Amino acid sequence: MAITYSKLFEPAALTAVAATLYTVPTVPGSSLLRGGRMRLTNTSGTPKTGRLYAVPAGQVASDTYIFFSDQTVPAFGYVDVDIPILAAGDYLQALANGGAGVNAQLIAGGVFSA
């Protein structure tokens, strides 16, 4: 089993529209993102909410794929969120409600393959 450690995505400012933060490589086809953990940081003085999706390859973000559903990120605070296992071609999307001020950053995880 091979493990690849690399920076999976750059820190990103979230908007009100779901944006793709990371897509699991499709080569090799056995790739899995495991042990993923990300931080949502609120840089504003008012509480905001975030939404995270773990979307299977070939699908589009919908309520079926939400794993962090409009939960509050406190003013000038953060929330750490575990990312479900993602297979080759699956992707991670995120958005923030309430205007600018929520950033996303990966803090743990690796891509494993057989």
C-alpha positions as CSV (number, residue, x, y, z in Angstrom):
1,M,0.0,0.0,0.0
2,A,1.3,3.4,-1.0
3,I,0.7,6.5,1.0
4,T,1.1,9.9,-0.6
5,Y,1.4,13.0,1.6
6,S,1.1,16.3,-0.1
7,K,-0.7,19.6,0.3
8,L,-4.1,18.6,-1.0
9,F,-5.5,22.1,-1.4
10,E,-4.5,25.7,-0.7
11,P,-6.4,27.6,2.0
12,A,-9.6,29.0,0.4
13,A,-12.0,31.8,1.2
14,L,-15.5,30.3,0.9
15,T,-18.4,32.0,-0.8
16,A,-22.2,31.4,-0.9
17,V,-21.7,29.1,-3.9
18,A,-20.3,25.6,-3.5
19,A,-16.8,25.4,-4.8
20,T,-14.6,22.3,-5.3
21,L,-11.6,22.3,-2.9
22,Y,-10.1,18.9,-3.7
23,T,-10.6,16.0,-6.1
24,V,-9.1,12.6,-5.3
25,P,-6.7,11.5,-8.0
26,T,-8.1,8.8,-10.4
27,V,-4.6,7.3,-10.9
28,P,-4.2,4.8,-9.4
29,G,-7.9,3.8,-9.4
30,S,-7.5,2.5,-5.8
31,S,-6.8,6.0,-4.4
32,L,-8.6,6.9,-1.1
33,L,-8.5,10.1,0.9
34,R,-8.4,8.9,4.5
35,G,-8.0,10.6,7.8
36,G,-9.0,13.9,6.3
37,R,-9.6,16.8,8.7
38,M,-10.2,20.4,7.9
39,R,-10.7,23.7,9.7
40,L,-13.3,26.3,9.0
41,T,-12.1,29.7,10.4
42,N,-14.4,32.7,10.8
43,T,-12.4,35.9,10.4
44,S,-15.5,38.1,10.9
45,G,-17.1,39.5,14.1
46,T,-20.4,37.7,13.4
47,P,-21.3,34.0,13.4
48,K,-21.4,32.3,10.0
49,T,-22.4,28.9,8.9
50,G,-20.6,26.5,6.6
51,R,-21.7,23.5,4.5
52,L,-19.4,20.7,3.3
53,Y,-20.1,18.1,0.7
54,A,-18.4,14.7,0.0
55,V,-19.5,14.1,-3.6
56,P,-19.0,10.8,-5.4
57,A,-17.4,10.8,-8.8
58,G,-19.8,11.7,-11.6
59,Q,-22.4,13.2,-9.2
60,V,-23.2,16.8,-8.2
61,A,-23.4,18.4,-4.8
62,S,-26.8,17.8,-3.2
63,D,-28.3,17.3,0.2
64,T,-27.5,13.6,-0.1
65,Y,-23.7,14.3,0.1
66,I,-23.7,16.9,2.9
67,F,-21.5,16.0,5.9
68,F,-21.4,19.3,7.6
69,S,-24.8,21.0,7.3
70,D,-25.0,24.7,8.0
71,Q,-23.4,24.5,11.4
72,T,-22.2,27.7,13.1
73,V,-18.6,28.8,12.9
74,P,-18.4,31.3,15.8
75,A,-17.2,34.9,15.3
76,F,-13.4,35.0,15.3
77,G,-13.4,31.2,15.9
78,Y,-13.0,27.9,14.2
79,V,-14.5,24.5,13.8
80,D,-12.6,21.3,13.0
81,V,-14.4,18.8,10.8
82,D,-13.6,15.2,9.9
83,I,-13.8,14.5,6.2
84,P,-15.4,11.2,5.2
85,I,-13.3,8.7,3.2
86,L,-13.3,9.8,-0.5
87,A,-12.5,7.4,-3.3
88,A,-10.8,8.0,-6.7
89,G,-12.6,10.8,-8.5
90,D,-14.7,11.9,-5.5
91,Y,-14.5,15.5,-4.6
92,L,-14.8,17.9,-1.6
93,Q,-17.0,21.0,-2.0
94,A,-17.7,23.8,0.5
95,L,-19.7,27.0,0.9
96,A,-20.4,29.6,3.6
97,N,-23.6,31.4,4.3
98,G,-23.8,34.9,5.5
99,G,-21.2,36.6,3.3
100,A,-17.5,36.6,3.3
101,G,-15.4,35.6,6.3
102,V,-15.1,31.8,6.4
103,N,-11.9,30.2,5.2
104,A,-11.2,26.4,4.8
105,Q,-7.8,24.7,5.3
106,L,-6.8,21.1,5.4
107,I,-5.1,20.1,8.6
108,A,-4.7,16.4,8.2
109,G,-5.2,13.5,5.8
110,G,-3.4,11.5,3.2
111,V,-4.1,9.7,-0.1
112,F,-3.7,5.9,0.2
113,S,-3.6,3.4,-2.7
114,A,-3.1,-0.3,-3.1
